[in-house]
Amino acid sequence: MNKPLQIYYTLPLTSATAERTFSAMRRLKNYMRATMTQKRLNNIMLMHCHKDRVDALDLITVAKTLTDANDRRQNFFGSF
């Protein structure tokens, strides 16, 4: 039930936005064709479509959340 809502909320509102999104996807897919899975492409495209929200993220908080998940990550990345 949530999947259709997710798709609906990520749809661009105008055709110009849709064209820019598909152009960005084509550039990105060509650049990373060999190493990108569908899940990763979807995540990157969502970040591209919602650039304003991504730019507002506090990267230190995100890094801290990532490294605090387990001890191995904290040993590898260090603490923030």
BELNOR-V842016 format. One record per backbone hydrogen bond with DSSP energy under -1.0 kcal/mol. CO is the residue of the C=O (numbers start at 1). NH is the residue of the N-H. If there is no record, write none. Layout:
co:CO nh:NH
co:CO nh:NH
This chain:
co:2 nh:6
co:3 nh:7
co:4 nh:8
co:5 nh:9
co:6 nh:10
co:14 nh:18
co:15 nh:19
co:16 nh:20
co:17 nh:21
co:18 nh:22
co:19 nh:23
co:20 nh:24
co:21 nh:25
co:22 nh:26
co:23 nh:27
co:24 nh:28
co:25 nh:29
co:26 nh:30
co:27 nh:31
co:28 nh:32
co:32 nh:36
co:37 nh:41
co:38 nh:42
co:39 nh:43
co:40 nh:44
co:41 nh:45
co:42 nh:46
co:43 nh:47
co:44 nh:48
co:45 nh:49
co:46 nh:50
co:50 nh:54
co:51 nh:55
co:54 nh:57
co:58 nh:62
co:59 nh:63
co:60 nh:64
co:61 nh:65
co:62 nh:66
co:63 nh:67
co:64 nh:68
co:70 nh:74
co:71 nh:75
co:72 nh:76
co:73 nh:77
co:74 nh:78
